[in-house]
Every structure is written in C-alpha cells, then in structure tokens.
Amino acid sequence: ERFLCLLVVASFIATSVAFPRDAPRMNDEDLMQRGGAPCSCRGKSGIYWFSGKCPPGYGYTTYCSYLIGLCCVK
C-alpha cells in the first residue's frame, strides 16, 4: 500500500511540474535556461536538456548523450 501511495504521489508531482505544450513559446535565452546547465560536447559548449531529444527549431546540429538527458550543440 505504501509503495502504491508513493507511486501515485510521484506521478502527481511529475505531471504537475511538466511544461504544458499549449504554453506560449519563450525566447531562446529563457528556453535555454529551462534546459539546464551549460555542458560540453565534442569540444563545443552546449545546453544540457533533461529530455529524450534536442528541441527542434533552435539550430542544434549535434548532441551527446548523458546519463539523464542530452547536451545539445548548435
């Protein structure tokens, strides 16, 4: 029972902090800050994203996989 309760609470928290798809698009700098910390990939600096892929439309040309997320490089 405790595990099920913990799972429900964790699911609720995860869905409540997720960025909604219908939210207005932010400028590039705000979007980069949401992605996370600066990172290094193949000798270039990039932005660390906590998602499964680099967001489209921002000119990312390559990426490096990390444990949880990607380092996207322009």
C-alpha positions, 0 to 999 in steps of 0.5 A: 500500500505504501509503495502504491501511495508513493507511486501515485504521489510521484506521478502527481508531482511529475505531471504537475511540474511538466511544461504544458505544450499549449504554453506560449513559446519563450525566447531562446535565452529563457528556453535555454535556461529551462534546459539546464546547465551549460555542458560540453560536447565534442569540444563545443559548449552546449545546453544540457536538456533533461529530455529524450531529444534536442528541441527542434527549431533552435539550430542544434546540429549535434548532441551527446548523450548523458546519463539523464538527458542530452547536451545539445550543440548548435 
